[in-house]
Every structure is written in C-alpha cells, then in structure tokens.
Amino acid sequence: MQMGIEQNVSGGNGKVSNESKKNKRRRQRKLSPVQKLYEACSEVFADCGPSIVPSPDKVEKLAAVMVSYLYIMRADGMVQGDVGLRPNMPFFVNERSPIISYLRLHECEKFSIGIFCLPPKSVIPLHNHPGMTVFSKILFGTMHVKAYDWSNEVNVDKNIDVTAVKAITPRSHPDGLRLAKLKVDSEFTAPCKTSILYPSDGGNMHCFTAKTACAVLDVLGPPYCDPDGRHCQYYLEFPFAKLSAEGVSMPEGEEEEEEEGCAWLKERGKPKDLSVVGVCYNGPKITKK
C-alpha cells in the first residue's frame, strides 16, 4: 500500500523428460516462502488489471500460499525467518508517537508485495483501494479491522439539512457525503485466515488499529498509481443516524438495520498525524523473472 511512503528456458525438441520434471519439483522444494509468494502473484495477476479480478481458483490459490508459507508460529510467539521479522524489533516499539514502517518486498505494474509493521495503538486510517484486489495477512499480533463498501441502495437528496452536517464538522458539505455499508468490525489475532477485498466488495475501504505489535502482509493487484488515477483516498466517518433525518430515502422496514450497518463517508486529505516510513527489507531475496 502506498500512502505517501517515502527464469532461463533452454532449447530442445519441446519434450519434457522425467529428469526435467524431477528438477522442477526439486526447485519448488528449495524455494523460499517469499519466492513462492512472488511466483504465485506473478501467475495470479498475469492477466489482470484495474478492476479486473483474478478467477476464483486463482484467488483461492494465492490465499492458500499466504496461509501456508508466510508465518510459522512457535509456542513462544516468535515468528520464524520467512520474512525476517520478530515482534521485538524496533519497528514495533511505541516509545513516542507511533510510526508505521513499510517493507517493500516487490512492486511492478501488475502487483505489489509489502509488509506493514505497526507498533501498539498505531492506526492506518480509513482508506480505499481503487480498482484493486487485495490480499492481507496478519503475520503476528492482534488488530482491529473496520471495513466498508459503498452502498447503492440509499440515495442522498442534495437538499439534505446543511445545518445538521455542519454541526459535526465545519468542513462538511452535503455533496461530499456518500453512504457506505459496514462489512467488517472485528478484532483478528494471528494465526488467522487471509483477508481478501475486491474493487467493489469485501470491504474495499478499511481502517487498521493495532491492539498489540502487528505485522501485516499486503498484496495488491494492481498497486496504487497516481498517474493512472489509483491514488490512496482517505475518509472521514460520520454515524448514519446523525445525518439521516432529512433527504434520505430508505427501504421500508429496514431503517433500524441500515442505521446499524451504515455510515456516511467524506473524502479527506492524508491525516497529518499519519507517519508511514519505508524501511529496508532484509529478509529472503526475491529472484525476479
């Protein structure tokens, strides 16, 4: 996630010998977990682009790779050297205002692989992933995740009470509000399943709050790209009930359910207190093809 962060083919007759197959299997066994992830991403995102989602079988394959290879927990909670991280590293110490570190493992026009290192109490504010399919995996720690998708079921009248909006924030304006449906509002502790979000489903806009020191593996396809219009947009969040008195039509009988499962979101700039610093990745190297 970018949020303001500073093989040889030999010739022959085309036949594959049993020996070649054995060499291929032997190579697969020797690959590091990170290399396996990179090669899986290369395959999964090969024919994808903005708003083009990988096929369900490819989504399942990549999720399985992330679960199987990228964390191995021992009884003492230490994470093995698959990605070169330990919970006691300086990235995860919260002595001053929390600084989030980002380790970039790989990035190309098709996908990116990176790890966010969050000290306790640090927050990655509510933000989106335009046209992206995103795989996230908590490597260790406990994290609260709150995620939304845009709602297409409720319409906002442009004549909505401006006074009610300004009562919450002087910068609010009715034309800048958009309704979103709550998809996730829970705590997750490693080991847990790979989280997958899509361009318009699965919680495309999410916020991470570290309850303990956390490391989160992120795979994005395609990655953020400002020139292509895929920039990271942040949002302010307002309770549904406070802005729903006028100008909003709801399906009959669903008012209470919608009130509990929806919120108003408004675009904002990058929060001034958000500090994400790029750091050098010193784990197993990736051999690019």
C-alpha positions as CSV (number, residue, x, y, z in Angstrom):
1,M,0.0,0.0,0.0
2,Q,1.4,3.4,-0.9
3,M,0.2,6.1,1.4
4,G,2.8,8.7,0.9
5,I,5.7,6.4,1.7
6,E,8.9,8.0,1.1
7,Q,13.9,-17.9,-15.3
8,N,16.1,-19.4,-18.2
9,V,14.4,-21.5,-20.8
10,S,16.7,-24.0,-22.7
11,G,16.2,-25.1,-26.2
12,G,15.3,-28.5,-27.4
13,N,12.6,-30.5,-29.2
14,G,9.8,-29.4,-26.8
15,K,9.7,-32.7,-24.9
16,V,9.9,-32.7,-21.1
17,S,11.9,-35.6,-19.7
18,N,11.2,-37.2,-16.4
19,E,14.5,-35.8,-15.2
20,S,13.3,-32.2,-16.0
21,K,10.1,-32.8,-14.1
22,K,12.2,-34.0,-11.1
23,N,14.4,-30.9,-11.3
24,K,11.3,-28.7,-11.3
25,R,9.9,-30.4,-8.2
26,R,13.3,-30.2,-6.5
27,R,13.5,-26.5,-7.3
28,Q,10.0,-25.9,-5.8
29,R,11.0,-27.6,-2.6
30,K,14.1,-25.3,-2.3
31,L,12.3,-22.0,-3.0
32,S,11.9,-19.7,0.0
33,P,8.3,-18.9,1.1
34,V,8.7,-15.4,-0.2
35,Q,9.8,-16.6,-3.6
36,K,6.8,-18.9,-3.7
37,L,4.6,-16.0,-2.9
38,Y,6.2,-13.8,-5.7
39,E,5.8,-16.6,-8.3
40,A,2.2,-17.2,-7.2
41,C,1.4,-13.5,-7.6
42,S,3.0,-13.4,-11.0
43,E,0.7,-16.2,-12.1
44,V,-2.4,-14.9,-10.4
45,F,-2.2,-11.3,-11.7
46,A,-0.7,-12.0,-15.1
47,D,-3.9,-11.3,-17.0
48,C,-5.4,-8.8,-14.5
49,G,-5.5,-5.0,-14.4
50,P,-7.6,-2.3,-12.7
51,S,-11.0,-3.6,-11.7
52,I,-10.2,-7.0,-13.3
53,V,-10.4,-9.6,-10.6
54,P,-8.5,-12.9,-10.7
55,S,-10.6,-16.0,-11.3
56,P,-11.9,-17.7,-8.1
57,D,-9.5,-20.6,-8.4
58,K,-6.5,-18.2,-8.6
59,V,-7.8,-16.2,-5.7
60,E,-8.0,-19.4,-3.6
61,K,-4.5,-20.4,-4.7
62,L,-2.9,-17.1,-3.6
63,A,-4.8,-17.1,-0.3
64,A,-3.6,-20.6,0.3
65,V,0.1,-19.7,-0.4
66,M,-0.1,-16.8,2.1
67,V,-1.6,-19.1,4.8
68,S,0.8,-22.0,4.2
69,Y,4.1,-20.3,3.8
70,L,4.3,-16.8,5.4
71,Y,4.1,-17.5,9.0
72,I,5.2,-20.3,11.3
73,M,4.4,-19.7,15.0
74,R,6.1,-21.3,17.9
75,A,4.8,-21.6,21.4
76,D,6.7,-18.5,22.5
77,G,5.0,-16.4,19.8
78,M,8.2,-15.8,17.7
79,V,7.9,-15.7,14.0
80,Q,10.4,-17.7,12.0
81,G,12.6,-16.2,9.4
82,D,10.2,-16.5,6.5
83,V,10.0,-12.7,6.2
84,G,12.9,-11.7,8.6
85,L,10.7,-10.2,11.3
86,R,10.4,-10.6,15.1
87,P,7.9,-8.8,17.4
88,N,10.8,-7.4,19.5
89,M,12.3,-5.5,16.6
90,P,12.5,-1.6,16.8
91,F,9.7,-1.3,14.2
92,F,7.2,-2.4,16.9
93,V,8.3,-0.3,19.8
94,N,5.9,2.5,20.8
95,E,8.0,4.9,22.8
96,R,6.8,8.1,21.1
97,S,4.0,8.8,18.7
98,P,3.5,5.6,16.7
99,I,5.5,5.4,13.5
100,I,4.4,2.7,11.0
101,S,7.1,1.0,9.0
102,Y,6.6,-0.4,5.5
103,L,8.9,-3.1,4.0
104,R,8.6,-3.2,0.2
105,L,9.3,-6.8,-1.0
106,H,8.4,-6.2,-4.6
107,E,6.4,-3.9,-6.9
108,C,5.6,-3.9,-10.6
109,E,2.8,-2.6,-12.7
110,K,0.8,-5.8,-12.0
111,F,1.1,-6.2,-8.3
112,S,3.0,-5.2,-5.1
113,I,4.1,-7.2,-2.0
114,G,4.8,-5.4,1.2
115,I,4.7,-5.7,5.0
116,F,3.3,-3.1,7.4
117,C,4.9,-3.1,10.8
118,L,2.6,-1.4,13.4
119,P,3.5,-0.6,17.0
120,P,0.7,-1.0,19.6
121,K,-2.1,1.6,19.3
122,S,-0.9,2.8,15.8
123,V,-3.6,3.3,13.2
124,I,-3.8,3.2,9.5
125,P,-6.9,5.4,8.9
126,L,-9.9,4.6,6.7
127,H,-8.7,4.5,3.1
128,N,-9.7,2.9,-0.2
129,H,-8.2,0.5,-2.8
130,P,-9.5,1.8,-6.2
131,G,-9.9,-1.0,-8.8
132,M,-7.7,-3.4,-6.7
133,T,-7.9,-6.9,-5.4
134,V,-6.1,-7.0,-2.1
135,F,-4.9,-9.9,0.0
136,S,-4.0,-9.1,3.6
137,K,-2.4,-11.5,6.2
138,I,-1.7,-10.7,9.8
139,L,1.7,-12.4,10.4
140,F,1.6,-11.8,14.2
141,G,-0.3,-9.7,16.7
142,T,-3.9,-8.6,17.3
143,M,-5.5,-6.0,15.1
144,H,-9.0,-4.3,14.9
145,V,-10.3,-4.0,11.4
146,K,-13.2,-1.8,10.3
147,A,-14.2,-2.0,6.6
148,Y,-16.9,-0.6,4.4
149,D,-18.2,-0.9,0.8
150,W,-20.2,1.8,-1.0
151,S,-23.9,1.4,-0.6
152,N,-26.0,1.6,-3.8
153,E,-29.3,1.2,-2.0
154,V,-29.7,4.6,-0.4
155,N,-29.9,7.9,-2.1
156,V,-29.0,11.3,-0.6
157,D,-31.1,14.3,-1.5
158,K,-29.0,17.3,-2.4
159,N,-31.3,19.4,-0.2
160,I,-30.2,17.5,2.9
161,D,-30.1,19.7,6.0
162,V,-26.8,21.6,5.8
163,T,-27.1,22.7,9.4
164,A,-27.0,19.1,10.6
165,V,-23.9,18.4,8.6
166,K,-22.1,21.5,9.8
167,A,-22.9,20.6,13.4
168,I,-20.4,17.7,13.1
169,T,-17.6,19.4,11.2
170,P,-17.4,22.9,9.7
171,R,-15.7,21.4,6.6
172,S,-18.6,19.1,5.8
173,H,-20.8,19.7,2.7
174,P,-23.8,17.6,1.7
175,D,-22.4,17.0,-1.8
176,G,-19.3,15.5,-0.3
177,L,-21.1,12.8,1.7
178,R,-21.6,9.2,0.5
179,L,-23.2,6.3,2.2
180,A,-21.2,3.1,2.9
181,K,-22.2,-0.3,4.3
182,L,-20.2,-1.8,7.2
183,K,-18.7,-5.1,6.2
184,V,-16.2,-5.8,9.0
185,D,-15.9,-4.5,12.5
186,S,-13.8,-7.1,14.5
187,E,-10.5,-8.0,16.1
188,F,-8.3,-10.5,14.5
189,T,-5.3,-12.4,16.1
190,A,-2.7,-14.3,14.2
191,P,-2.8,-17.0,13.0
192,C,-6.0,-16.3,11.1
193,K,-7.2,-16.5,7.5
194,T,-6.1,-14.4,4.6
195,S,-8.4,-11.4,4.2
196,I,-9.5,-10.6,0.6
197,L,-11.1,-7.5,-0.7
198,Y,-12.3,-6.6,-4.2
199,P,-12.8,-3.4,-6.2
200,S,-16.5,-3.2,-5.0
201,D,-16.9,-5.8,-2.3
202,G,-15.3,-7.4,0.7
203,G,-14.6,-4.1,2.5
204,N,-12.7,-2.1,-0.1
205,M,-12.3,0.8,2.4
206,H,-10.7,-0.2,5.7
207,C,-9.0,1.0,8.8
208,F,-6.4,-0.9,10.8
209,T,-5.9,-0.3,14.6
210,A,-3.0,-2.3,16.2
211,K,-4.0,-3.7,19.6
212,T,-0.6,-5.2,20.0
213,A,2.6,-5.0,17.9
214,C,1.5,-6.3,14.5
215,A,2.9,-7.2,11.1
216,V,0.6,-7.3,8.1
217,L,1.5,-8.7,4.8
218,D,-0.3,-6.9,1.9
219,V,-0.5,-8.0,-1.7
220,L,-2.2,-5.5,-4.1
221,G,-3.1,-6.2,-7.7
222,P,-2.6,-3.7,-9.3
223,P,-0.7,-1.4,-6.9
224,Y,-1.5,2.3,-6.3
225,C,-0.5,4.5,-9.2
226,D,-1.3,8.2,-9.1
227,P,-0.8,8.8,-12.9
228,D,-3.3,6.1,-13.6
229,G,-5.8,7.5,-11.1
230,R,-5.3,4.9,-8.4
231,H,-4.3,7.1,-5.5
232,C,-4.9,6.3,-1.8
233,Q,-8.0,8.3,-0.7
234,Y,-8.7,8.8,3.0
235,Y,-12.1,9.3,4.5
236,L,-13.8,10.9,7.5
237,E,-16.6,8.7,9.0
238,F,-19.9,10.0,10.4
239,P,-22.6,8.0,12.2
240,F,-25.6,7.3,9.9
241,A,-28.2,8.4,12.4
242,K,-26.8,12.0,12.8
243,L,-27.2,12.8,9.2
244,S,-30.2,10.8,8.1
245,A,-33.1,12.9,9.4
246,E,-33.8,14.6,6.1
247,G,-33.1,14.0,2.4
248,V,-32.6,10.2,2.7
249,S,-34.9,7.5,1.3
250,M,-34.6,4.1,3.0
251,P,-36.4,0.8,2.0
252,E,-39.5,0.5,4.2
253,G,-38.9,-1.6,7.3
254,E,-35.1,-1.5,7.0
255,E,-34.4,1.7,8.8
256,E,-33.1,0.2,12.0
257,E,-30.9,-2.4,10.2
258,E,-29.5,0.3,7.9
259,E,-28.8,2.6,10.8
260,E,-26.7,0.0,12.5
261,G,-24.9,-1.1,9.3
262,C,-24.2,2.1,7.5
263,A,-22.1,5.3,7.9
264,W,-21.5,8.5,5.9
265,L,-18.0,8.9,4.5
266,K,-16.4,12.1,3.2
267,E,-13.1,12.4,1.4
268,R,-10.2,13.9,3.3
269,G,-6.5,14.6,2.7
270,K,-3.8,12.4,4.2
271,P,-4.0,12.8,8.0
272,K,-1.2,14.9,9.4
273,D,-0.6,12.5,12.2
274,L,-0.1,9.5,10.0
275,S,3.6,8.6,9.7
276,V,4.5,5.7,7.4
277,V,8.2,5.2,6.8
278,G,9.7,3.0,4.2
279,V,12.5,0.7,5.6
280,C,14.9,-1.7,4.0
281,Y,13.6,-5.3,3.7
282,N,16.4,-7.7,4.8
283,G,14.5,-11.0,4.6
284,P,15.0,-13.7,1.9
285,K,15.5,-12.2,-1.5
286,I,13.2,-12.5,-4.4
287,T,14.5,-13.7,-7.8
288,K,12.5,-11.8,-10.4
289,K,11.5,-13.3,-13.7
